[in-house]
Amino acid sequence: MKIPLDATDRAILSALQEDGSLSISELANRLGMTPPPCWRRVRRLRDEGVLERQVWMVNPASIGLDLILYATVRLSAHDAEATRRFQDEVKAWPEVLECYVLLGAIDVLIKIAVPSIRYYEEFFFQKFSQLPGVREVNSSVVVSEIKNTTSLPIPAN
């Protein structure tokens, strides 16, 4: 459900996407507001589900996760039970950063962060290939990053 946003709401969202550590006072100052109405707007955006959570992004390489991969998966079974089991397993793997069910020739797209190709090889053979219902996995290693953002484009209306 789309939430109606005015120009101030959009400015708040843009600012918080760029720096989620801004205090309400700093945010209000940037937007030319006083803190109380700014806080009310942020709270409303949070309560309405527009703002979901506040996090710090960790640089993967700084903690030894030097390899980012994307795996495409084709499943052999698409019934509700097989799909649920697959999803439950993948959700439990800390190496999996993102997982999406797709329409088309590929059933699932998964983003994975691991320390090395050797680690991924073990991960693949001990976890991925052991999942029931997985027919085919194709893995692609990220060589260089062109763009990586969590900021969504905020529509004018």
C-alpha positions, 0 to 999 in steps of 0.5 A: 500500500502506497503511503502519501508523502509530501515534500517534507516526508520525502526530504526526511526519507532522503536524508535518513537513507544517506545517514541513518545516524542523524539525530532528530535535532540534526535532521530538523536543522538540515530541513529547516524545522524544529525538532518536535514536528520533525520527530512526529513525522519520523515517528509517523513514517516509522509507524506506517511502515515507510521506515522499517529499521535503522542499521549500520552497514558493515564493509564486508572486506573489513571483516574478512568477507572478501568474496561476494557471489550471486547464485542462480538456482533452478528447483526440481520441485515447486510444490508448497512444501518443497519451496517452504523447506528450501526457503527455511534452509536458506534463511538460516544460512548467515552467508546469504545476504539476500534471496529472491524468488523469481519468475522465469527460467531461474527460480531463485537469486541469492547473494552470498558473502564468504571469506574465500573461494575455498570457503564457498566451495565447502559451503556449496558442497555441504549446504547448497548441493545437499538441499532437496529440490535443488536441480541446478546452481550457477554461481557468479563471483563479483569481480568489481563493484560499480554501484552499491546503494541501499537508498531508494529513489524517492518519487515526487508523488 
